[in-house]
Amino acid sequence: MATTVRSGVRAGGDERAANAGRALVLASLIVAGTYFGSRILGALRSVAIAHAFGTSPELDAYNVGNSIPDVLFQIIAGATLASAFIPTYLQVRRKEGEDAGWRLASSVLNLVTLVTAMCAVVAFALAPRLIPLMAPGLGSAAGRGSEIQHLAVRLTRIMLGAPILFAASGMTSGILNARRRFFLSGLAPMLYNAAIIAGAVSYSAVFASRSLTWGVTLLAAATVAGAGAHLLVQLPGLVSVGMRYTPRIAIRNPALREVMLLMLPRMLGLAALQVDFLVSDYFAAQMGTGTISGLAYAWSLVLLPLALIGQAISTAIFPHLADQVAAEDPRAFRATLAQSLRVIVFLTIPATAGLAVLRVPIVALLLQHGNFGARSTHIVADALLFYSVGLAAQALIEILSRGFYALRDTRTPVSIALVSMALNIGFSLLLRGPLGYRGLALSISLAVTVEAALLFVLLRRRIGGLEGGALAWSALRAAAATWVMVVALAALMLWARDSALLADRRGIRYLFEVGVGVPLGVAAFALVAAISGASEIGLVLRLVRRREAS
């Protein structure tokens, strides 16, 4: 009888583990699908902007002008969503019930939106002083320093409406993600990108006779409209999960105070991350027209694999990690985290190599149209090469930092982020001379690599292990399969460049290299990985098949 009972318990536990595994895979697939759609639209956004504005001084003004609104949103709303709200909300809901959870959600939503609005008002007033400090050489290379500086100030003031909308929208995403609802929060960035695409295309197709200054002003207005769409599309999700909104901030609520205490160090960490990009803009503004925009284009291309792998998996996994901590199940927490790390490492290694090898045809095919010329292609492709060096580290930081947040520890990742910021500044000062703008991209990659390594070591020590041996084997199998993939891609590109059919048709050759190279690379990697017995692929396939059969 005892044996039968133990077997039943074990069978029940296995079934619960299988169900949890299937839920993780399903959530990851939903998030990855919406992230994929968002990043495809993000790439199309870059295409539309490149066609309309190239790497002009006016676009540099737009990118600098968008920096302050982006910093406000990332520091305030980003700190609340990722590190403070979801773990606290899940614990309150589990221990105190649904009503207490909704009171906390309402208070945090109201507080974050109010604080962001107040900061936006201050930034609006200080914009004329902030812009010259952020980009002192903006427009000088084109002999239009004062004009472009004033344009950046005006664009900043227009786009300061976006972070207020994003603050409310980001908290809405956090509420939906905490309730395991990922579709609408994944759809929201698509609408944001679509609005900006509409602004760029409208200028190219309808208003091209007007000045570029008028065009980037239209682009700034489209950015704010996209932020509004980002919020509106998610509101039905709050209705579907039965949110009971209250228009008040319960300052005396202990859970709200805990969220605030958790988010303060995270705000410092996100500020450090934003400083990395502000440092790049500061130095890039002194390196000639189009350098700021070139770095921005390159980073937007790196975001595609980063979003699909690191951000998608981490976003889907985070509520589960927080739940496992709230349920005091450290074994499940370690297993979930270790599995996520293995998959991220396994997928980012080939993604890094693919970006590096195909960088020129990718950039030329996507961006080299209209006002975007061959010189701009080389700037973006070179920056993309050095940004891609840090892709795996960036993806690992996404999940490792969330591991700390689930443990309600925001101080450790913040401390490491500050170290990374200091390293980036040091590397930038050291490398900007010999490598120029390439050194700015490489500096960020080197800094985040150190950050990821420190986070891994400290988190492994904190939770008592992260299956380091299995992670190393995942990396080795991925590296071996990637080597074969690179050889196949290199052979394809050499053949294309020597082919009489493609030699004098650069555009068709780029299309061939990307259109054939990407599936060829994926096939080569998957084949070698399967032959080597890579469990990462088999695990996902088994879980998906189980879900379909259930």
Secondary structure, 3 states (H helix, E strand, C coil): CHHHHHHHHHHHHHHHHHHHHHHHHHHHHHHHHHHHHHHHHHHHHHHHHHHHHCCCHHHHHHHHHCHHHHHHHHHHHHHHHHHHHHHHHHHHHHHHCHHHHHHHHHHHHHHHHHHHHHHHHHHHHHHHHHHHHHCCCCCHHHCCHHHHHHHHHHHHHHHCHHHHHHHHHHHHHHHHHHCCCCHHHHHHHHHHHHHHHHHHHHHHHCCCCCCHHHHHHHHHHHHHHHHHHHHHCCHHHHHHCCCCCCCCCCCCCHHHHHHHHHHHHHHHHHHHHHHHHHHHHHHHCCCCCCHHHHHHHHHHHHHHHHHHHHHHHHHHHHHHHHHHHHCCCHHHHHHHHHHHHHHHHHHHHHHHHHHHHCHHHHHHHHHCCCCCCHHHHHHHHHHHHHHHCCHHHHHHHHHHHHHHHHCCCCHHHHHHHHHHHHHHHHHHHHHHHHHCHHHHHHHHHHHHHHHHHHHHHHHHHHHCCCCHHHHHHHHHHHHHHHHHHHHHHHHHHHHHHHCCCCCCCHHHHHHHHHHHHHHHHHHHHHHHHHHCCCHHHHHHHHHHHHHHHC
